[in-house]
Amino acid sequence: MLCAQGQSGRAYCLPDDSQPNTRPVNPASLSVPTLGEMLMWTREIVTKSLSSLKIPLILGLLFILGMGTADAQQGVSDFLFAKDGTLDDGGDGIPNPGDLINYNFGITNTSSADLFNVTVSDPMVSPITCPSGNPIPTLASGASESCTGSYAITQADIDAGVKNNTATASTADPPLSDDGSHSETIPQNEALAFTKTGVLDLGADGTATPGDIATYTFEVTNTGTTSINNLAITDPQVTPITCPSGNPIPTLAPSASESCTGTYAITQADIDAGFKDNTATATSSDIAARVAPVQAMNRLPITQGPTIKLDKTGTLDLGADGTPTVGDLISYSFVVTNPGNVTLTNITVSDPLVPTITCPSGNPIPTLTPGASETCTGSYAITQADIDARHRDNTATASGQDPIPQTITDQDNDSRPIPAAVPFLNHLGLLSLGLLLIGAGALTLRRRRSGPGWSLN
């Protein structure tokens, strides 16, 4: 057997007639050698054949090599295929579902033979248009053709931030194919708008009272380009917070909004402050989310009604003789009440005629909550002028501080009547009058007895 070996190490052999057990080599089973290898092998085989005068074998080998050379010239049929794309955001600079990625598919015949029926396909792009049609009927050796197509991006593509896909170019004659892939980056923008508003229900009395309900509305809007998942609305003062789709909100698509609600019962501290401040937070727990937590603060105004009320009453003690006398005491009661809806502090009770007014918690009264009262006391010793005037008028004042703070006051007057004294009636005068009356009575009785049948001795 005659064989030749190229630089690649591959051997190509022909059967040797002098060796009966050898079988001829099937040309179709031979690998295609390079032109340099064929020249080298031809030289070696010719040298060996001439030495053995086996001309028929040389001719046969040359025939086989000629076939291989022809096959090699046809087998280099090949092409280059590339795919590129550009996102058109519509001019607003923001990727939206429906914006187009415009693709260009370039194919070049790099072989020495023409290509026929070249088809360009892409599972995500349809149709793909080529100048000479798709399939391309004939692509001559060295020729190129550019085809185009577009794809409308989806919200899923925007959420992913990239669109990957692969196109294929294939020929029917000869049967060849090649793939071209492209990854188009899609800009992302995660943004969230969050607002909180509140309305206070004052109830039937129209006055802010502890336990009145503030109803809050939490509105969250996705102002970005990507979907936001697992969006929780929380507020340390409001629980629970209810959202139509649940809390956390499973998914909030771009431009979508959802309104959630919750309630809070106001306290006396809130009323004293005149408002209720609190802050809610919208947070996505999605590990893929890049949106930062957003907070919304609301100040709910609460109407205050600071009021103070003083009621003053007095009782005159005339002593054992029952007669108004200088120094008799008028005992006063001062009832201080907070009828408003805010807490009052530092409440003083004063009366210009009553130097000492005593209150259970002290005077000033430290604190008086809405609806609370405290009764203070004091006394006044009447004078001769009061007895002569037959009454004693005087006015007391209660003043305190509301939470602003501002001073609020109330006054009340007590006009205490003083009965008239009996003139010239003292103990001796009463005794003399008694004796005089007794004597007059005895004289009258005696005269009556001096009538008929009576004698006066």
C-alpha positions in Angstrom: 0.0 0.0 0.0 1.2 3.4 -0.9 0.6 6.2 1.6 1.4 9.8 2.0 1.3 11.8 5.3 0.7 15.5 5.6 1.8 18.0 8.2 -1.3 17.4 10.1 -0.4 13.8 10.5 -3.3 12.5 8.4 -2.3 9.6 6.0 -3.9 9.0 2.6 -3.2 5.6 1.0 -3.7 3.6 -2.2 -3.8 -0.2 -2.4 -0.6 -2.0 -3.5 -1.1 -4.7 -6.2 1.9 -6.5 -4.7 0.0 -7.0 -1.5 -3.1 -9.0 -2.3 -4.8 -8.6 1.1 -5.1 -4.8 0.9 -8.4 -3.2 0.0 -8.8 -0.1 -2.1 -9.6 3.1 -0.2 -13.0 4.7 -0.8 -12.4 8.3 -1.9 -15.5 9.4 -0.1 -14.0 8.3 3.2 -10.9 10.5 2.8 -10.5 13.8 4.6 -10.0 16.8 2.4 -6.2 17.6 2.4 -4.8 21.0 1.9 -3.2 22.0 -1.4 0.3 21.9 0.1 -0.3 18.5 1.4 -1.6 17.2 -2.0 1.5 18.6 -3.7 3.8 17.0 -1.1 1.9 13.7 -1.2 1.9 13.6 -5.0 5.7 14.1 -5.1 6.3 11.3 -2.6 3.9 8.9 -4.3 5.3 9.7 -7.8 8.8 9.0 -6.5 7.8 5.7 -4.9 5.7 4.7 -7.9 8.5 5.4 -10.4 10.8 3.3 -8.4 8.4 0.4 -8.6 7.1 1.3 -12.1 3.5 1.2 -10.9 2.1 3.8 -13.2 -1.5 2.7 -12.9 -1.4 3.4 -9.2 0.0 6.8 -9.8 -2.8 7.7 -12.1 -5.3 6.4 -9.7 -3.9 8.4 -6.9 -3.8 11.5 -9.0 -7.5 10.9 -9.9 -8.4 10.6 -6.2 -6.4 13.7 -5.3 -8.1 15.6 -8.1 -11.5 14.7 -6.7 -10.4 15.8 -3.3 -9.2 19.1 -4.7 -12.5 19.7 -6.4 -14.3 18.7 -3.2 -12.1 21.1 -1.3 -12.9 23.9 -3.7 -16.7 23.3 -3.2 -16.4 22.5 0.6 -15.1 25.9 1.6 -18.6 27.3 1.1 -19.2 29.4 4.2 -20.7 32.7 5.3 -20.4 35.2 8.1 -23.6 36.1 10.0 -24.0 38.9 12.6 -26.8 40.5 14.4 -27.0 43.9 16.0 -29.8 46.0 17.6 -30.7 49.4 18.9 -33.5 50.4 21.3 -35.7 53.2 20.2 -37.3 54.7 23.3 -39.6 57.0 21.4 -37.7 60.1 22.2 -38.8 60.4 25.8 -35.7 58.8 27.2 -37.7 56.2 29.1 -38.2 52.6 28.0 -41.8 51.7 27.8 -43.6 48.5 26.8 -44.0 48.7 23.0 -40.8 50.5 22.4 -38.9 48.9 19.5 -35.5 47.2 19.3 -34.5 47.6 15.6 -32.3 44.7 14.5 -29.9 44.5 11.6 -29.0 41.0 10.3 -25.8 41.0 8.2 -24.8 38.0 6.1 -21.6 37.8 3.9 -20.7 34.9 1.6 -17.1 34.3 2.4 -16.8 31.2 0.2 -15.7 30.9 -3.4 -19.1 29.4 -4.4 -22.5 31.0 -4.6 -25.1 30.3 -1.8 -28.7 29.7 -2.5 -31.9 30.1 -0.6 -30.4 31.8 2.4 -33.0 32.2 5.1 -32.7 34.6 8.1 -35.0 33.8 11.0 -35.4 34.9 14.6 -38.0 33.5 17.0 -38.6 36.9 18.6 -38.5 39.0 15.3 -41.1 38.7 12.6 -41.0 39.6 9.8 -37.4 39.9 8.8 -37.1 41.8 5.5 -34.2 41.4 3.1 -33.7 43.6 0.0 -33.7 40.6 -2.3 -36.4 38.7 -0.3 -36.3 36.2 2.5 -35.1 33.6 1.7 -32.4 35.3 -0.3 -32.5 33.5 -3.6 -28.8 33.7 -4.4 -25.9 35.2 -2.5 -22.9 35.3 -4.8 -19.4 34.6 -3.5 -18.1 37.7 -1.6 -21.5 39.3 -1.6 -23.3 40.7 1.4 -26.9 41.5 2.3 -28.4 43.3 5.3 -31.8 42.4 6.6 -33.9 44.2 9.2 -36.6 43.5 11.7 -37.9 44.9 15.0 -39.1 43.6 18.3 -41.5 45.4 20.7 -40.2 45.1 24.3 -42.4 44.0 27.1 -42.6 44.9 30.8 -40.9 41.7 31.5 -37.9 42.8 29.3 -37.8 46.1 31.2 -37.9 44.4 34.5 -35.0 42.1 33.4 -33.0 45.1 32.2 -31.8 43.2 29.1 -33.2 41.5 26.0 -31.3 38.5 24.8 -32.2 36.6 21.6 -30.6 34.6 18.8 -31.2 34.7 15.1 -30.2 32.0 12.6 -29.1 32.1 8.9 -29.2 28.9 6.9 -28.8 27.8 3.3 -30.4 25.0 1.4 -27.6 24.7 -1.1 -25.2 23.8 0.3 -26.7 23.0 3.7 -25.1 25.5 6.1 -26.3 27.5 9.1 -24.9 30.0 11.6 -26.3 31.8 14.7 -26.0 35.4 15.6 -26.9 36.6 19.1 -27.4 40.1 20.6 -28.0 41.4 24.1 -29.7 44.8 24.2 -29.5 46.6 27.5 -32.7 48.3 28.6 -32.2 51.2 31.0 -34.2 50.8 34.3 -35.6 53.5 36.6 -37.0 52.4 40.0 -39.0 55.2 41.6 -41.9 55.4 44.0 -44.2 58.2 45.1 -45.9 57.9 48.5 -48.5 60.2 50.1 -50.4 60.1 53.4 -53.6 62.1 54.2 -55.9 62.0 57.2 -59.4 63.1 58.2 -60.6 63.4 61.9 -64.1 62.4 62.8 -65.2 64.6 65.8 -68.3 62.6 66.4 -71.8 64.0 67.2 -70.5 66.6 69.7 -68.3 68.2 67.1 -65.4 68.5 69.7 -62.2 66.7 69.6 -62.3 64.0 72.4 -60.0 61.2 73.3 -61.1 58.2 71.2 -62.2 60.2 68.2 -61.1 58.4 65.0 -58.6 59.7 62.4 -58.9 57.8 59.1 -55.7 57.8 57.0 -55.3 57.2 53.3 -51.9 55.9 52.1 -51.4 56.2 48.3 -48.4 54.7 46.6 -47.6 55.2 42.9 -44.9 53.5 40.8 -43.3 56.4 39.0 -40.5 54.3 37.6 -40.2 51.9 34.6 -39.9 48.6 36.4 -42.4 46.6 38.4 -42.1 46.8 42.2 -42.9 43.6 44.1 -43.7 42.9 47.7 -44.4 46.5 48.6 -45.3 46.8 52.3 -47.1 49.9 53.8 -46.3 50.4 57.5 -47.1 53.1 60.1 -46.1 52.7 63.8 -49.3 54.5 64.9 -51.7 52.8 62.5 -52.5 49.1 62.5 -53.7 47.4 60.5 -53.3 49.1 57.1 -55.5 47.5 54.5 -54.8 47.5 50.7 -57.1 46.3 48.0 -54.6 43.7 46.7 -53.2 42.9 50.2 -50.4 44.3 52.3 -47.7 43.8 51.2 -48.9 44.7 47.7 -47.8 41.8 45.5 -46.9 43.8 42.4 -47.2 47.4 41.4 -46.7 48.0 37.7 -45.2 51.2 36.3 -47.7 54.1 36.5 -50.0 52.0 38.7 -51.3 53.3 42.0 -52.9 51.7 45.0 -54.7 53.4 48.0 -54.6 51.8 51.4 -56.4 52.8 54.6 -56.0 52.6 58.3 -57.4 54.3 61.5 -56.0 55.8 64.7 -57.8 56.9 67.9 -56.6 60.2 69.1 -55.4 60.7 72.7 -55.6 63.6 75.2 -51.9 64.2 74.5 -52.8 64.7 70.8 -55.5 67.1 71.6 -53.2 69.0 74.0 -50.6 69.2 71.2 -53.2 70.5 68.7 -52.2 68.1 66.0 -51.1 64.5 65.4 -47.8 63.9 63.5 -46.8 60.5 62.3 -44.9 58.9 59.5 -45.6 56.0 57.2 -43.1 54.0 55.1 -43.4 52.1 51.8 -40.8 49.4 51.5 -40.2 46.7 48.9 -38.8 43.4 50.4 -38.0 42.1 46.9 -34.3 41.3 47.0 -34.0 42.3 43.4 -35.6 45.6 43.9 -33.4 48.6 43.9 -36.0 51.2 45.0 -35.2 52.7 48.4 -37.9 52.9 51.1 -40.1 56.0 50.8 -41.7 57.9 53.8 -44.7 60.1 54.0 -45.5 62.3 57.0 -48.9 63.7 57.8 -49.8 66.4 60.4 -53.4 66.1 61.3 -54.7 69.3 62.9 -56.9 68.9 66.0 -59.1 71.9 67.1 -58.6 72.9 70.7 -61.2 74.5 72.9 -59.5 75.8 76.1 -62.1 76.9 78.7 -62.2 77.5 82.5 -65.2 77.9 84.7 -65.4 79.4 88.2 -68.4 79.2 90.5 -68.3 81.1 93.8 -70.8 80.8 96.6 -70.8 82.1 100.2 -72.5 81.3 103.5 -72.8 83.9 106.4 -72.4 82.6 109.9 -74.2 85.0 112.3 -72.9 83.3 115.4 -74.9 82.3 118.5 -76.7 85.5 118.8 -78.1 85.3 115.3 -77.4 88.9 114.7 -74.9 90.3 112.2 -71.9 91.4 114.1 -68.6 92.7 113.0 -66.2 89.8 112.6 -68.9 87.3 111.6 -67.6 85.1 108.9 -68.7 84.5 105.3 -67.3 81.1 104.2 -66.7 80.9 100.4 -66.6 77.9 98.1 -64.7 78.3 94.8 -65.4 75.5 92.3 -63.0 75.5 89.4 -63.9 73.4 86.4 -62.3 72.6 83.1 -65.1 72.3 80.6 -62.8 72.5 77.5 -61.0 69.7 75.6 -57.4 70.5 76.6 -55.5 70.1 79.8 -55.1 73.3 81.9 -52.1 73.9 84.2 -51.0 76.3 86.9 -54.5 77.4 87.8 -54.7 80.1 90.4 -57.8 81.1 92.4 -57.8 84.6 93.8 -60.2 87.0 95.6 -59.2 90.5 96.7 -61.2 90.2 99.9 -60.1 86.6 100.7 -56.4 86.5 101.3 -56.1 82.8 101.8 -57.8 80.4 99.4 -57.0 76.8 99.9 -57.3 74.0 97.2 -56.8 70.2 97.8 -54.0 70.0 95.3 -52.6 73.4 96.1 -53.1 76.9 94.9 -52.1 77.2 92.1 -53.7 73.9 91.0 -51.0 72.1 89.1 -53.2 70.4 86.5 -56.9 70.2 85.6 -57.8 67.8 82.8 -60.9 68.2 80.6 -64.1 67.6 82.6 -62.3 67.8 86.0 -63.2 70.1 88.9 -61.6 71.2 92.1 -63.2 73.0 95.1 -61.3 75.6 97.0 -62.3 77.4 100.1 -61.7 80.7 101.9 -63.4 83.0 104.4 -64.1 86.7 105.0 -64.9 88.6 108.2 -67.7 91.2 107.7 -67.2 94.8 108.7 -69.6 97.4 110.1 -69.7 98.8 106.6 -70.9 95.5 105.3 -73.6 95.4 108.0 -74.6 98.9 107.2 -74.8 98.1 103.5 -76.7 94.9 104.4 -74.7 92.9 101.8 -71.1 92.0 100.8 -70.2 91.9 97.1 -66.9 90.6 95.8 -65.5 88.9 92.8 -63.1 86.0 92.5 -60.9 85.0 89.6 -59.6 81.7 88.2 -56.8 81.8 85.6 -54.7 79.0 84.0 -52.5 78.1 81.1 -53.6 76.1 78.1 -51.1 74.0 76.1 -50.1 76.8 73.7 -49.6 78.3 76.3 -52.0 81.2 76.7 -53.8 82.4 79.8 -57.5 81.8 80.1 -59.6 83.3 82.9 -63.0 83.3 84.4 -64.6 85.4 87.2 -67.6 84.9 89.4 -69.2 87.4 91.9 -71.0 86.5 95.1 -73.4 89.1 96.5 -74.0 87.9 100.1 -77.0 89.5 101.9 -76.5 90.5 105.5 -79.8 90.8 107.6 -80.6 94.0 109.5 -79.6 94.2 113.2 -82.5 94.8 115.8 -81.8 98.4 117.4 -81.2 98.8 121.1 -81.9 95.2 121.8 -79.3 93.9 124.2 -79.7 91.5 127.1 -80.6 94.2 129.6 -83.1 95.9 127.3 -84.8 92.6 126.7 -85.1 91.9 130.5 -86.5 95.4 131.2 -89.0 94.9 128.4 -90.1 91.6 129.8 -90.6 93.0 133.3 -92.6 95.9 131.9 -94.8 93.6 130.0 -95.4 91.4 133.0 -96.4 94.4 135.1 -98.8 95.7 132.5 -100.4 92.4 132.3 -100.9 92.1 136.1 -102.5 95.6 136.2 -105.0 94.7 133.6 -106.0 91.5 135.3 -106.6 93.4 138.6 -108.9 95.9 137.0 -111.0 93.3 135.5 -111.4 91.7 138.9 -112.5 95.0 140.5 -115.9 94.8 138.8 -119.2 93.6 140.5 -118.6 91.0 143.1 -115.0 91.9 143.3 -113.2 94.1 145.7 -109.7 95.4 145.5 -107.9 95.4 148.9 
